[in-house]
Amino acid sequence: MLIKFVNCPTELEKLKSDVEGEAIKFTDEFSILETDTFRILVDQKTGAFFSECNISAKEIVEMGTIDVSLDPDEQSDYRANRDFQEGHSAYIKMQNDANQKRVFSNIVCEYSTSYQTNTPLKIIGGQHRYLAIEDAFKNGINEYHGVKVYFLLDKEQRLDVQLISNTNISVSTDLLDRMMETVKGPELRDFCQITGLLNDDEDFADKKQRGGQLTVRAARTFVINFFKGKQIPDRQFDDIDTTPYFPKTGGIDEEWENIRCDESIWENEKLIKAAKEFAKLNQAQKEYFRTNSGQSEFSDKANSYSVLAGWAFVAGVLHKNEIRLNRHFELAEIKKTDPLSSVLLAKAKHKTDPENYRGLGTRNDTKERGRLAELFFLQADRGNGFTKSIVDLALKKYHAKQSNLEVKEAEKKLEDE
């Protein structure tokens, strides 16, 4: 078979020999329909080499796998694909179509014999189509399907292919965050596993859901807010803006990039201690509601983004105040009720709130995060958990502070005129 490169840029000429070697191995191993010429194209944006061809279901199933690592060299235990959504209506339709001999196309793969050698066809995009084809093949259906196969991808190219792969089931922004973080390295995941925010060998969730593991966005929220809180002297807490930060998802967040580039953060003992204490709070919250199933919706309260952001922010503010910081941490040790007093927070309401407001920790907006920072800061002053008086005072202090900050801003504008 003739291997022909199409529009290969001059700067990539030196890679052609290696890519051709992989292509020859591929065409020897797979009985593709294209028997005369195997054309290899180049994605000019990333420099990735690929070809498009048709392979039988038998070979796709027997020599393919969806158990694909985004970083096989350094993080081989962690997968790029989202969790299989068996009950999704789009997958059920794919399954039915495959069993009626539907031919699928644009199944995105990488051909690699460097790892998992018995399954050299690594399915990067189209795992649900692959599973539908596999199901139909078990019923004796062996159609040819279109694949887009890449050769010799590096880590950045593999991520790019993941992001652009066509799919019939939408990719969550949490999965995109996880993929991008995996490419940067294992540091955030390692930190979460060491501190108990994730279990040993557990990866971040590909989609936030109640009772599920932590998302990348949640982990970033914790780390960012701890360091933002550290910048604020606790004695100035009542006089300056103390709104916790909520990072972007599904793309680049500048705040996170600026923090992550400092490799020393992973060795920060106060951050590690704070994360371990928050993991205890989260566990205590879950433990309480294991025996109170009638209110199980409160078991995941600590993982609300606004609660997590407020708690981490205050842990940063109090990092030098050992007495108050210990009171903040000891919230996890309250045994009389759930540590976060979820029923009490559900009833909390300020006169400015709309009728459909469902209480503290149910939203993620600026106001919600600011209120919870006030509440955690107040609790650390006395300890012993939340009371109605403390919750009411926190709401009032937040709104009073915002009004005062608006006055100061108006006065500054007047001075500048």
C-alpha positions as CSV (number, residue, x, y, z in Angstrom):
1,M,0.0,0.0,0.0
2,L,1.2,3.5,-0.9
3,I,1.6,5.9,2.1
4,K,1.1,9.4,0.9
5,F,1.4,12.6,3.0
6,V,-0.9,15.5,2.0
7,N,0.2,19.1,2.5
8,C,2.9,18.3,5.2
9,P,4.5,21.6,6.3
10,T,8.3,21.9,5.9
11,E,8.9,22.2,9.6
12,L,7.3,18.7,10.2
13,E,9.2,17.0,7.4
14,K,11.6,15.4,10.0
15,L,8.7,13.6,11.6
16,K,7.4,11.9,8.4
17,S,9.6,8.9,8.6
18,D,8.5,8.0,12.1
19,V,4.8,8.6,11.3
20,E,5.1,6.5,8.1
21,G,6.5,3.7,10.2
22,E,3.5,3.8,12.4
23,A,1.1,4.0,9.5
24,I,2.7,0.9,7.9
25,K,2.2,-1.0,11.2
26,F,-1.4,0.2,11.3
27,T,-2.3,-0.8,7.8
28,D,-0.6,-4.2,8.3
29,E,-2.6,-4.8,11.5
30,F,-6.0,-3.5,10.3
31,S,-7.9,-4.6,7.2
32,I,-9.1,-1.2,6.1
33,L,-11.3,-0.7,3.0
34,E,-8.7,1.8,1.5
35,T,-6.4,-0.7,-0.2
36,D,-4.4,1.4,-2.7
37,T,-3.4,4.6,-1.0
38,F,-3.3,5.5,2.7
39,R,-3.3,9.3,2.9
40,I,-1.9,11.1,5.9
41,L,-3.0,14.6,6.6
42,V,-1.7,17.2,9.1
43,D,-3.7,19.4,11.5
44,Q,-2.0,22.7,10.7
45,K,-3.0,24.1,14.1
46,T,-1.3,21.5,16.3
47,G,0.9,19.6,13.9
48,A,-0.9,16.3,14.5
49,F,-0.8,13.6,11.8
50,F,-3.9,11.7,11.0
51,S,-5.8,9.7,8.4
52,E,-9.4,8.8,7.8
53,C,-10.4,5.2,6.9
54,N,-13.0,2.5,7.4
55,I,-12.5,-0.5,9.7
56,S,-14.8,-3.4,10.5
57,A,-16.7,-3.6,13.8
58,K,-14.8,-6.9,14.5
59,E,-11.4,-5.2,14.4
60,I,-12.6,-2.0,16.2
61,V,-14.0,-4.1,19.1
62,E,-11.2,-6.7,19.3
63,M,-8.3,-4.2,18.9
64,G,-9.8,-1.1,20.3
65,T,-10.3,0.3,23.8
66,I,-12.0,3.2,25.5
67,D,-9.8,2.8,28.6
68,V,-7.5,5.6,27.4
69,S,-5.1,7.6,29.4
70,L,-4.6,11.3,28.6
71,D,-1.0,11.2,29.9
72,P,0.1,7.5,29.5
73,D,3.8,8.3,30.3
74,E,3.3,10.0,33.7
75,Q,-0.4,9.5,34.8
76,S,-1.4,6.3,33.2
77,D,-3.9,5.4,35.9
78,Y,-6.2,8.3,35.1
79,R,-8.5,8.3,32.2
80,A,-9.5,11.0,29.7
81,N,-13.0,9.8,28.9
82,R,-16.1,10.8,30.8
83,D,-18.1,8.1,32.7
84,F,-20.2,5.9,30.5
85,Q,-23.8,7.1,30.5
86,E,-25.7,3.9,29.9
87,G,-29.1,5.4,30.4
88,H,-28.6,8.5,28.3
89,S,-31.3,8.7,25.6
90,A,-28.7,9.5,22.9
91,Y,-26.7,6.4,23.8
92,I,-29.9,4.2,23.7
93,K,-30.6,5.6,20.2
94,M,-27.0,4.8,19.1
95,Q,-27.4,1.3,20.5
96,N,-30.7,0.7,18.6
97,D,-29.2,2.2,15.4
98,A,-26.1,0.0,15.6
99,N,-28.3,-3.1,15.9
100,Q,-30.1,-2.0,12.8
101,K,-26.8,-1.9,11.0
102,R,-26.3,1.9,11.2
103,V,-22.8,2.8,10.0
104,F,-21.0,5.3,12.3
105,S,-18.3,7.8,11.3
106,N,-15.7,10.1,12.8
107,I,-14.8,7.8,15.6
108,V,-11.6,9.5,16.8
109,C,-8.7,7.3,17.7
110,E,-5.0,7.2,18.3
111,Y,-3.0,4.2,17.0
112,S,-0.3,3.4,19.6
113,T,1.5,0.2,20.5
114,S,3.6,1.9,23.2
115,Y,1.1,0.9,25.9
116,Q,-1.8,-1.5,26.2
117,T,-0.3,-3.3,23.2
118,N,-3.1,-5.8,22.7
119,T,-5.5,-2.9,22.1
120,P,-3.6,-0.5,19.8
121,L,-6.7,1.5,18.7
122,K,-7.2,4.0,21.5
123,I,-10.7,5.5,21.3
124,I,-10.4,9.2,22.1
125,G,-13.7,10.5,20.8
126,G,-16.8,8.4,20.4
127,Q,-16.7,6.0,23.3
128,H,-20.5,5.7,23.3
129,R,-20.5,4.9,19.5
130,Y,-17.8,2.3,20.2
131,L,-19.9,0.7,22.9
132,A,-22.9,0.7,20.6
133,I,-20.8,-1.0,17.9
134,E,-19.6,-3.5,20.5
135,D,-23.1,-4.3,21.6
136,A,-24.2,-4.9,17.9
137,F,-21.2,-7.0,17.2
138,K,-22.2,-9.4,20.0
139,N,-25.4,-9.8,18.0
140,G,-23.5,-10.7,14.9
141,I,-23.5,-7.3,13.2
142,N,-20.1,-6.5,11.6
143,E,-20.4,-3.3,9.6
144,Y,-17.5,-1.1,8.5
145,H,-17.3,2.2,10.4
146,G,-15.4,5.4,9.7
147,V,-12.5,6.3,12.0
148,K,-10.2,9.2,12.2
149,V,-6.9,7.8,13.4
150,Y,-4.0,9.9,14.8
151,F,-0.3,8.9,15.0
152,L,2.4,9.8,17.5
153,L,0.4,12.4,19.4
154,D,2.1,14.3,22.2
155,K,0.3,15.2,25.4
156,E,-0.9,18.6,24.2
157,Q,-2.1,17.2,20.9
158,R,-3.9,14.4,22.6
159,L,-5.8,17.0,24.8
160,D,-6.6,19.0,21.7
161,V,-8.1,16.0,20.0
162,Q,-10.1,15.2,23.1
163,L,-11.6,18.7,23.1
164,I,-12.5,18.9,19.4
165,S,-13.8,15.3,19.1
166,N,-17.4,15.2,17.8
167,T,-19.9,13.5,20.1
168,N,-23.6,12.9,20.4
169,I,-23.5,13.3,24.2
170,S,-22.4,16.8,25.5
171,V,-19.1,17.1,27.2
172,S,-19.4,18.7,30.7
173,T,-17.2,21.6,31.6
174,D,-16.1,19.6,34.6
175,L,-14.6,17.0,32.3
176,L,-12.9,19.7,30.3
177,D,-11.4,21.1,33.5
178,R,-10.2,17.6,34.5
179,M,-8.6,17.0,31.1
180,M,-6.8,20.4,31.2
181,E,-5.6,19.8,34.7
182,T,-4.3,16.4,33.8
183,V,-2.2,17.9,31.0
184,K,-0.7,20.4,33.4
185,G,0.4,17.5,35.7
186,P,-0.8,15.5,38.7
187,E,-0.1,18.1,41.4
188,L,-3.7,19.2,42.2
189,R,-5.0,15.6,42.2
190,D,-2.1,14.4,44.4
191,F,-2.8,17.3,46.8
192,C,-6.4,16.3,47.1
193,Q,-5.6,12.6,47.6
194,I,-3.0,13.4,50.3
195,T,-5.3,15.7,52.2
196,G,-8.4,13.5,51.9
197,L,-10.4,15.7,49.6
198,L,-10.2,12.8,47.2
199,N,-9.8,9.1,48.1
200,D,-6.6,7.3,47.3
201,D,-6.3,6.7,43.6
202,E,-9.5,8.6,42.9
203,D,-9.8,11.0,40.1
204,F,-11.8,14.2,39.9
205,A,-15.5,13.9,38.9
206,D,-16.3,14.5,35.2
207,K,-19.5,16.1,36.3
208,K,-20.6,17.6,39.6
209,Q,-23.4,15.6,41.3
210,R,-24.6,15.1,44.8
211,G,-22.6,12.6,46.7
212,G,-20.0,12.4,44.0
213,Q,-16.3,13.0,44.2
214,L,-14.8,16.5,44.1
215,T,-14.6,18.4,40.8
216,V,-11.5,20.2,39.6
217,R,-13.4,23.4,39.9
218,A,-14.1,22.7,43.6
219,A,-10.5,21.9,44.2
220,R,-9.4,25.1,42.5
221,T,-11.9,27.0,44.5
222,F,-10.5,25.8,47.7
223,V,-6.9,26.5,46.9
224,I,-7.5,29.9,45.4
225,N,-9.6,31.1,48.3
226,F,-7.2,30.0,50.9
227,F,-4.5,32.1,49.4
228,K,-6.8,35.0,48.7
229,G,-7.9,34.9,52.4
230,K,-4.2,34.9,53.5
231,Q,-3.8,38.3,51.9
232,I,-6.3,39.8,54.3
233,P,-5.3,40.7,57.9
234,D,-8.0,39.3,60.2
235,R,-8.3,42.7,62.0
236,Q,-9.4,44.4,58.7
237,F,-12.0,41.8,57.9
238,D,-14.9,44.1,58.8
239,D,-13.6,47.0,56.7
240,I,-12.7,45.5,53.3
241,D,-14.3,43.4,50.6
242,T,-14.1,39.7,51.7
243,T,-16.0,38.1,48.9
244,P,-14.6,34.6,48.1
245,Y,-13.6,33.9,44.5
246,F,-15.4,31.4,42.2
247,P,-13.2,30.2,39.3
248,K,-14.3,29.8,35.7
249,T,-14.9,26.4,34.3
250,G,-14.4,24.8,30.9
251,G,-11.5,27.2,30.0
252,I,-8.6,29.2,31.3
253,D,-9.0,30.9,34.7
254,E,-6.2,33.5,35.2
255,E,-6.4,33.5,39.0
256,W,-5.8,29.7,39.0
257,E,-3.0,29.9,36.4
258,N,-1.2,32.6,38.5
259,I,-1.4,30.5,41.7
260,R,-0.6,27.2,40.0
261,C,2.6,28.4,38.5
262,D,4.1,28.6,42.0
263,E,5.2,25.1,42.6
264,S,5.8,25.8,46.3
265,I,2.0,25.9,47.0
266,W,1.9,22.1,47.2
267,E,4.3,22.2,50.1
268,N,2.4,24.9,52.0
269,E,1.8,23.3,55.4
270,K,-1.0,25.6,56.3
271,L,-2.9,24.9,53.1
272,I,-2.4,21.2,53.6
273,K,-3.7,21.4,57.2
274,A,-6.7,23.4,56.1
275,A,-7.6,20.9,53.3
276,K,-7.3,18.0,55.8
277,E,-9.6,19.8,58.2
278,F,-12.1,20.6,55.5
279,A,-12.1,16.9,54.5
280,K,-13.0,16.1,58.1
281,L,-15.9,18.6,58.0
282,N,-17.2,17.1,54.8
283,Q,-16.9,13.6,56.2
284,A,-18.6,14.6,59.5
285,Q,-21.5,16.1,57.5
286,K,-21.9,13.0,55.5
287,E,-21.7,10.7,58.6
288,Y,-24.4,12.6,60.4
289,F,-26.9,12.1,57.6
290,R,-26.2,8.5,57.1
291,T,-28.5,7.9,60.0
292,N,-30.8,10.8,59.1
293,S,-31.9,9.7,55.6
294,G,-35.0,11.9,55.7
295,Q,-32.8,14.9,55.2
296,S,-30.2,13.3,53.0
297,E,-30.1,16.3,50.7
298,F,-28.0,18.1,53.3
299,S,-25.3,15.4,53.4
300,D,-23.3,17.1,50.7
301,K,-23.7,20.6,52.1
302,A,-19.9,21.1,52.6
303,N,-19.3,20.5,48.9
304,S,-21.6,23.4,47.9
305,Y,-19.2,25.8,46.0
306,S,-20.3,28.7,48.1
307,V,-19.8,26.9,51.4
308,L,-16.4,25.5,50.3
309,A,-15.2,28.9,49.1
310,G,-16.3,30.7,52.2
311,W,-14.7,28.1,54.5
312,A,-11.4,28.1,52.6
313,F,-11.3,31.9,52.5
314,V,-11.7,32.2,56.2
315,A,-9.1,29.5,56.9
316,G,-6.7,31.7,54.9
317,V,-7.7,34.9,56.7
318,L,-7.1,33.2,60.1
319,H,-3.9,31.4,59.2
320,K,-1.9,33.4,61.8
321,N,-4.6,33.4,64.5
322,E,-4.2,30.0,66.0
323,I,-7.0,30.3,68.6
324,R,-9.7,31.4,66.1
325,L,-8.4,29.1,63.4
326,N,-8.8,26.1,65.7
327,R,-12.4,27.2,66.4
328,H,-12.9,27.3,62.7
329,F,-11.5,23.8,62.3
330,E,-13.5,22.4,65.3
331,L,-16.7,23.0,63.5
332,A,-16.3,19.4,62.2
333,E,-16.3,18.0,65.7
334,I,-19.8,19.2,66.7
335,K,-21.7,16.0,67.4
336,K,-25.2,17.3,68.5
337,T,-26.4,18.0,65.0
338,D,-24.9,18.2,61.5
339,P,-21.8,20.5,61.7
340,L,-23.2,23.0,59.2
341,S,-26.6,23.2,60.8
342,S,-28.2,22.7,57.4
343,V,-31.8,23.1,58.6
344,L,-30.9,26.4,60.2
345,L,-29.1,27.6,57.1
346,A,-32.1,26.6,54.9
347,K,-34.3,28.9,56.9
348,A,-31.8,31.8,56.8
349,K,-33.1,34.8,54.9
350,H,-32.4,38.5,54.6
351,K,-35.1,41.1,53.9
352,T,-33.6,41.7,50.5
353,D,-33.9,38.0,49.4
354,P,-36.6,37.0,46.9
355,E,-39.4,34.6,47.8
356,N,-37.8,31.7,46.1
357,Y,-34.5,31.9,48.1
358,R,-33.8,28.6,49.7
359,G,-31.3,29.5,52.4
360,L,-27.5,29.9,52.7
361,G,-25.4,27.6,50.6
362,T,-27.9,27.0,47.9
363,R,-26.5,29.4,45.4
364,N,-23.0,30.3,44.2
365,D,-23.3,34.0,43.4
366,T,-21.2,36.8,44.9
367,K,-23.7,37.6,47.6
368,E,-23.9,34.0,48.7
369,R,-20.2,33.5,49.0
370,G,-19.7,36.8,50.8
371,R,-22.5,35.9,53.3
372,L,-20.9,32.5,54.1
373,A,-17.5,34.1,54.6
374,E,-19.1,36.4,57.2
375,L,-20.7,33.4,58.9
376,F,-17.6,31.3,59.1
377,F,-15.6,34.3,60.4
378,L,-18.2,35.0,63.1
379,Q,-18.3,31.4,64.1
380,A,-14.6,31.3,64.6
381,D,-14.9,34.2,67.1
382,R,-16.9,32.1,69.6
383,G,-16.9,28.5,68.4
384,N,-19.6,26.0,69.2
385,G,-21.2,26.1,65.8
386,F,-23.9,28.1,64.2
387,T,-26.9,29.6,66.0
388,K,-29.8,31.6,64.7
389,S,-28.3,34.8,66.2
390,I,-25.0,34.2,64.5
391,V,-26.6,33.5,61.1
392,D,-28.8,36.6,61.3
393,L,-25.9,38.7,62.3
394,A,-23.7,37.4,59.5
395,L,-26.4,38.4,57.0
396,K,-26.7,41.9,58.5
397,K,-22.9,42.3,58.6
398,Y,-22.6,41.3,55.0
399,H,-25.2,43.8,53.7
400,A,-23.9,46.6,56.0
401,K,-20.3,46.0,54.8
402,Q,-21.4,46.2,51.1
403,S,-23.3,49.4,51.7
404,N,-20.3,50.9,53.5
405,L,-18.0,49.9,50.6
406,E,-20.4,51.5,48.2
407,V,-20.3,54.7,50.2
408,K,-16.5,54.7,50.2
409,E,-16.4,54.1,46.5
410,A,-18.8,57.0,45.9
411,E,-16.7,59.3,48.1
412,K,-13.6,58.3,46.2
413,K,-15.2,59.1,42.8
414,L,-16.2,62.5,44.2
415,E,-12.7,63.2,45.3
416,D,-11.4,62.3,41.9
417,E,-13.7,64.7,40.0
